[in-house]
């Protein structure tokens, strides 16, 4: 019997096929008897083609703003940032991922140009986001070009990030502000930046990096997660005892709620930690998180989470396309690490999410949405920041998930 997610995938794929035919992007003539994979493959191809066109428009828009990078588009206004904003590496990363999918001189030139705008962040030591900034931009650039300068930048960034590790606490500090409330705050997002250190450990054969990663990942697994495998957003540690003194969900509905993007960060983080370390504890953690999310009673049928799974306003509250994109990218990879029905469960759900995101409900029309690919993401709902807008990291993990699905054929 088909799960409710596969039924929902059928419901989305069929109207999406008609939509794509009308646009002239693809011919989707699969019959009901054929596997969903036929429709999904067509969706992936057309979604990548659209993403390339839309992202090139965005690249050209910011071409003459020499130190600026796109951040969002809100109330018909472009919102940009310089490299200091934590999201600065995502748009260069989008361009690299699109270049990987469809190599062209134009994409390569823009990817290099926007990556260069982030280069100074290799020296960032005052926040943990150097991983996002540098590894999404220079990391993808080095993976695809093997440019030795990119390698040097990434290694410098890893050294910078490592300065935020305190061996007495065994974790990388996330933030330096609000010291009256937080002694040593660690946010679940920080699990994503460990990939930079793992790469540096492999490249430099410096075991201190991998030791930091293991300690941070293990202590996060111990203290960030509740018994049902949902996670807090922020855990602050006492600097003397190295034990948590305060736990909260700063960007969620309440301290005990499940903020959707935070859950997605954890899923993605422990998935790649298993890939890189082969430590089965991390695989088990990723599976527990995935099962919590996929079986959650407030997970919508189309796979796009509400901004918080415990929002009292469900279903009349914003969805978060960024959480769905991160989840989808993680689930495609996680499906390779498990067998049988569980593998199908994870990959089918990722396909559902991608098919929904590629539909007109979430994908912008060419030239609209400020040049961003996806609509309907949420930055920080309780802080009244970036609500129901496009966001660069939603686009980044969406394109990454598309590439992963394309490679699975």
PESUL-V850344 format. One record per residue. SS is DSSP state (A for helix, B for strand, O for the rest). PHI is phi as a letter, one per 40 degrees, with the letter a starting at -180 (none if undefined). BURIAL is + if it has 9 or more other ideal C-beta (glycine too) atoms within 8 Angstrom, else -. Layout:
ss	phi	burial
SS	PHI	BURIAL
SS	PHI	BURIAL
//
This chain:
ss	phi	burial
O	none	-
O	c	-
O	c	-
A	c	-
A	c	+
A	c	+
A	c	+
A	c	+
A	c	+
A	d	+
A	c	-
A	c	+
A	c	+
A	c	+
A	c	+
A	c	+
A	d	+
A	c	+
A	d	+
A	c	+
A	c	+
A	c	-
A	c	-
O	g	-
O	c	-
O	a	-
O	b	-
O	b	+
O	b	-
O	c	-
O	c	-
O	d	-
O	c	-
O	c	-
O	c	-
A	c	+
A	d	-
A	c	+
A	c	+
A	c	+
A	c	+
A	c	+
A	c	+
A	c	+
A	c	+
A	c	+
A	c	+
A	c	+
A	c	+
A	c	+
A	d	+
A	c	+
A	c	+
A	c	+
A	c	+
A	c	+
A	c	+
A	c	+
A	c	+
A	c	-
A	c	+
O	c	+
O	d	-
O	c	-
O	c	-
O	c	-
O	b	-
O	b	+
B	b	+
B	c	+
B	b	+
B	a	+
B	b	+
B	b	-
O	f	-
O	g	-
B	b	-
B	c	-
B	b	+
B	b	+
B	a	+
O	c	+
O	c	+
O	c	-
O	c	+
O	c	-
O	c	+
A	c	+
A	c	+
A	c	+
A	c	+
A	d	+
A	c	+
A	d	+
A	c	+
A	c	+
A	c	+
A	c	+
A	c	+
A	c	+
A	c	+
O	a	+
O	d	-
O	a	-
A	c	-
A	c	-
A	c	+
A	c	+
A	c	-
A	c	+
A	c	+
A	c	+
A	c	+
A	c	+
A	c	+
A	c	-
O	c	+
O	b	+
A	d	+
A	c	-
A	c	+
A	c	+
A	c	-
O	c	+
O	b	-
O	c	-
O	a	+
O	c	+
O	c	+
A	d	+
A	c	+
A	d	+
A	c	+
A	c	+
A	c	+
A	c	+
A	c	+
A	c	+
A	c	+
A	c	+
A	c	+
A	c	+
A	d	-
A	c	+
A	b	-
O	f	-
O	c	-
A	c	-
A	c	-
A	c	+
A	d	+
A	c	-
A	c	+
A	c	+
A	c	+
A	c	+
A	c	+
A	c	+
A	c	+
A	c	+
A	c	+
A	c	+
O	c	-
O	c	+
B	c	+
B	b	+
O	c	-
O	c	-
O	c	+
O	g	+
B	a	+
B	c	+
O	c	+
O	c	+
O	b	+
O	b	-
O	c	-
O	f	-
O	c	-
O	c	-
O	b	-
O	b	+
O	c	+
O	a	+
B	c	+
B	b	+
B	b	+
A	c	+
A	d	+
A	c	+
A	c	+
A	c	+
A	c	+
A	c	+
A	c	+
A	d	+
A	c	+
A	c	+
A	c	+
A	c	+
A	c	+
A	c	-
A	c	+
A	b	+
O	f	-
O	c	-
A	c	-
A	c	-
A	c	+
A	c	+
A	c	-
A	c	+
A	c	+
A	d	+
A	c	+
A	c	+
A	c	+
A	c	-
A	c	+
A	c	+
A	c	+
A	c	-
A	b	+
O	c	+
B	b	+
O	c	-
O	c	-
O	c	-
O	g	+
O	c	+
B	b	+
O	c	+
O	c	+
B	b	+
B	b	+
B	b	+
B	b	+
O	c	+
O	c	+
O	c	-
O	c	-
O	g	+
O	b	-
B	c	+
B	b	-
B	a	+
B	b	+
B	a	-
O	b	+
O	c	-
O	b	+
O	b	+
O	c	+
O	a	-
O	c	-
O	c	-
O	c	+
O	b	+
B	c	+
A	c	+
A	c	+
A	c	+
A	c	+
A	c	+
A	d	+
A	c	+
A	d	+
A	c	+
A	c	+
A	c	+
A	c	+
A	c	+
A	c	+
A	c	+
A	d	+
A	c	-
A	b	+
O	g	-
O	c	-
A	c	-
A	c	-
A	c	+
A	c	+
A	c	-
A	c	+
A	c	+
A	c	+
A	c	+
A	c	+
A	d	+
A	c	+
A	d	+
A	c	+
A	c	+
O	c	-
O	c	+
O	c	-
O	b	-
O	c	+
O	c	+
O	c	-
O	c	-
O	g	+
O	b	+
O	c	+
B	c	+
O	c	+
B	a	+
O	c	+
O	b	+
O	d	+
O	c	-
O	c	-
O	d	-
O	c	-
O	c	-
O	a	+
O	c	+
B	c	+
O	b	+
A	c	+
A	c	+
A	c	+
A	c	+
A	c	+
A	c	+
A	d	+
A	c	+
A	c	+
A	c	+
A	c	+
A	d	+
A	c	+
A	c	+
O	c	+
O	c	-
O	c	+
O	b	+
O	b	-
A	f	-
A	c	-
A	c	+
A	c	+
A	c	+
A	d	+
A	c	+
A	c	+
A	c	+
A	c	+
A	c	+
A	c	+
A	d	+
A	c	+
A	c	+
A	c	+
A	c	+
A	c	+
O	c	+
O	c	+
O	d	-
O	c	-
O	b	+
B	c	+
O	c	+
O	c	-
O	d	-
O	g	-
O	b	-
A	g	+
A	g	+
A	g	+
O	c	+
O	c	+
B	b	+
O	b	+
O	g	+
B	b	+
B	b	+
B	c	+
B	a	+
A	c	+
A	c	-
A	c	-
O	f	-
B	b	-
B	f	+
B	b	+
B	f	-
B	b	+
B	c	+
B	b	+
A	c	+
A	c	+
A	c	+
A	c	+
A	c	+
A	c	+
A	c	+
A	c	+
A	c	+
A	c	+
A	d	+
A	c	+
A	c	+
A	c	+
A	c	+
A	c	-
O	c	-
O	c	-
//
